[in-house]
Amino acid sequence: MIRMNWNGLIVTGTVASQHIECGARYRGIAYGAPWPVNAGTPDLTGHQRATIDAVEEAITGWDNDGSGFQIAIIADMRLLRAYVDICNATGTSIRVLLCATPRRSPLLSENEVTPLVRQSRLLGYDYGYSTADFSALYSDVNPPYSAEMRTFAEQLNEFGLLDDIEQFHKYVAVRERDVTNCLTVDTEEGVRVTPIEDSGDFVCFLLREMHSFPFR
C-alpha cells in the first residue's frame, strides 16, 4: 500500500482542456489548465510577474527526493495566496485543489492540512502527469480501450475519479501490464494502434477541491 502525503495545492482553470470531451463528468487533476495565469498573460504588473516567476520556479525541475519531475504543486501558502490574488485581479476563473501524492516533496505540515481538509470536498483518486496537464485515468476510460478498463469506467464516481485506493491499485496494475505487453487494439477504421499513453512521469493524486480559501 502506498503512503499518500499531503503535498500542497494546485490552481487550475475552470474551462475544460481541449482533450476533455464536452459534457464529461471528469473533474480531476487535468480538467482545466494548471496555473492558468502565466508569463504569457498580458498586462501584468512587475510585481505580479515576479510572483508568476516564483510559481513557475516552484513547479518545474526535479523533485527533491529524486523520484521524478517536480509535481506542479505549491506548499508555500504565501505564494499561493499571492497567485490567487492575481487570478482574481485578472478575472481568471479558477479551482484550487488540495493534493496528496506518494511524493515526499513538497510537504504541508499537519497544522496546514487540517483546515484545508475541513474546507474542501473529496473528489477521488486520479492518475496523471506530474505536470497536471494529462490524466491517464481519463484517457484510458474515455472510451475504455478494453473490457477490463470498461469495468473501471463503471466504478468511477460523480467526478469521473476512483473512490477507493484498492480500486486505484487494481487499475494501475492492469494499465502497467498492458503497457509491458505492448497492448494494441484495432480502431473502427481497421488500424492497429497502441491505446495507452506511457511516456510521461505519472503520479497518483488524491484530490480535494477547496470551497473556500483559508489563506489569510
C-alpha positions in Angstrom: 0.0 0.0 0.0 1.4 3.3 -1.0 1.6 6.1 1.6 0.0 9.3 0.5 1.4 12.7 1.6 -0.4 16.0 1.5 2.0 17.9 -0.7 0.2 21.2 -1.3 -2.3 22.8 -3.7 -2.6 23.4 -7.4 -4.6 26.1 -9.1 -6.4 25.2 -12.4 -8.7 26.9 -14.8 -12.4 26.1 -14.8 -12.7 25.7 -18.6 -12.2 22.1 -19.7 -9.0 21.4 -21.5 -9.1 20.6 -25.2 -8.6 16.9 -24.7 -11.6 16.6 -22.3 -14.8 15.8 -24.1 -17.7 18.3 -23.9 -20.1 17.2 -21.2 -17.7 14.7 -19.5 -18.2 14.4 -15.7 -14.4 14.3 -15.2 -13.2 16.9 -12.7 -9.7 15.6 -11.9 -6.2 17.0 -12.0 -6.2 17.7 -15.7 -9.7 19.1 -16.2 -8.6 22.7 -16.6 -5.2 24.2 -17.5 -2.8 24.2 -14.5 -1.7 27.6 -13.2 -3.7 29.4 -15.9 -2.2 32.8 -15.3 1.4 32.6 -16.5 4.2 34.5 -18.1 2.2 34.8 -21.3 -0.7 36.6 -19.6 -0.8 40.2 -20.9 -0.9 43.4 -18.8 0.6 42.0 -15.6 2.4 44.4 -13.3 6.1 43.9 -12.5 5.2 42.6 -9.0 2.7 40.2 -10.5 5.2 38.9 -13.0 7.7 38.3 -10.1 5.0 36.2 -8.4 4.4 34.2 -11.6 8.1 33.6 -12.0 8.3 32.3 -8.4 5.4 29.9 -9.0 7.0 28.6 -12.2 10.3 28.1 -10.5 8.5 26.1 -7.7 6.7 23.8 -10.0 9.4 22.9 -12.5 12.7 20.9 -12.3 13.4 17.7 -10.4 11.8 16.5 -7.2 14.0 16.9 -4.2 13.6 13.3 -3.2 14.8 12.1 -6.7 11.5 10.4 -7.6 10.9 12.3 -10.9 10.0 15.7 -12.2 8.7 18.2 -9.6 5.0 17.9 -9.3 3.1 21.1 -10.2 2.0 21.7 -6.6 2.9 24.5 -4.2 3.1 24.2 -0.4 4.0 27.9 0.2 0.7 29.4 1.4 2.0 33.0 1.0 3.0 32.4 -2.6 -0.3 30.6 -3.3 -2.3 33.5 -1.8 -0.4 36.0 -4.0 -1.1 33.8 -7.1 -4.9 33.5 -6.2 -5.0 37.3 -5.8 -3.5 37.7 -9.3 -6.2 35.3 -10.7 -8.9 37.4 -9.0 -7.4 40.6 -10.3 -7.2 39.3 -13.9 -10.8 37.9 -13.8 -9.5 34.3 -14.2 -11.9 31.7 -13.0 -10.1 29.0 -11.0 -10.4 25.9 -8.9 -7.9 25.2 -6.0 -7.2 21.6 -5.4 -5.6 20.1 -2.3 -3.4 17.3 -3.5 -1.9 14.2 -1.8 0.6 12.0 -3.7 3.2 9.4 -2.8 5.9 12.1 -3.3 7.6 13.4 -0.2 8.3 16.9 -1.6 6.8 19.5 -1.2 5.0 18.7 2.0 2.4 20.5 4.1 2.5 20.5 7.9 -0.3 18.8 9.8 -1.4 22.3 11.1 -1.7 23.4 7.5 -3.5 20.3 6.3 -6.3 20.3 8.9 -8.1 23.5 8.0 -7.6 22.8 4.3 -9.3 19.4 4.6 -12.1 20.9 6.6 -12.8 23.5 4.0 -12.8 21.2 0.9 -14.7 18.3 -0.6 -13.2 15.0 -1.6 -13.0 14.3 -5.3 -11.2 11.0 -5.5 -8.1 9.4 -7.0 -6.6 10.3 -10.4 -3.5 9.2 -12.3 -1.8 11.7 -14.4 1.4 13.6 -15.3 3.3 15.3 -12.6 2.7 18.5 -14.6 -1.0 18.0 -14.0 -2.0 18.6 -17.7 -2.8 15.0 -18.6 -4.9 12.3 -16.9 -4.1 8.7 -17.8 -7.3 7.6 -16.0 -9.5 9.9 -18.1 -7.7 8.8 -21.3 -7.9 5.1 -20.5 -11.6 5.0 -19.8 -12.9 7.7 -22.3 -13.6 5.4 -24.1 -12.4 2.3 -22.4 -9.7 0.6 -24.5 -10.5 -2.9 -23.2 -13.2 -4.9 -21.3 -11.1 -4.5 -18.1 -11.0 -0.7 -18.5 -14.7 -0.7 -19.0 -15.1 -2.3 -15.6 -13.1 0.6 -14.1 -15.1 3.1 -16.1 -18.2 1.7 -14.4 -16.6 2.3 -11.0 -15.9 6.0 -11.4 -17.7 8.4 -9.1 -19.6 11.6 -9.9 -16.3 13.4 -10.6 -15.0 10.7 -13.0 -12.4 9.5 -10.5 -11.9 6.4 -8.3 -13.1 6.4 -4.7 -11.1 3.6 -3.3 -7.3 3.2 -3.2 -7.7 -0.6 -3.8 -9.6 0.2 -7.0 -6.9 2.5 -7.9 -4.1 -0.1 -7.4 -6.0 -2.6 -9.5 -6.4 0.0 -12.3 -2.7 0.8 -12.3 -1.7 -2.9 -12.2 -3.9 -3.6 -15.3 -2.5 -0.5 -17.1 1.1 -1.4 -16.3 0.5 -4.9 -17.5 -0.9 -3.7 -20.8 2.0 -1.2 -21.2 4.5 -4.1 -20.6 2.7 -6.3 -23.1 2.6 -3.5 -25.7 -1.2 -4.0 -26.0 -2.6 -3.0 -29.3 -6.3 -2.6 -30.5 -8.0 -2.2 -33.8 -9.8 1.1 -34.5 -13.1 1.2 -36.3 -11.1 2.0 -39.4 -9.2 -1.2 -39.0 -6.0 0.5 -38.0 -4.0 -1.3 -35.2 -2.9 1.2 -32.6 -1.4 1.4 -29.1 -4.1 3.0 -27.0 -2.1 3.7 -23.9 0.0 6.8 -23.2 3.1 5.5 -21.4 5.8 8.1 -21.9 5.0 10.5 -19.0 6.0 10.9 -15.4 2.8 9.5 -13.9 1.7 10.2 -10.3 -1.2 9.1 -8.1 -3.2 12.1 -7.0 -5.8 12.1 -4.2 -7.7 15.3 -4.7 -9.9 17.6 -2.6 -11.5 20.7 -4.1 -11.4 23.8 -1.9 -14.7 25.6 -1.4 -13.1 28.5 0.5 -9.6 29.8 0.7 -8.2 29.9 4.3 -5.1 31.8 3.1 -5.5 34.9 5.2 
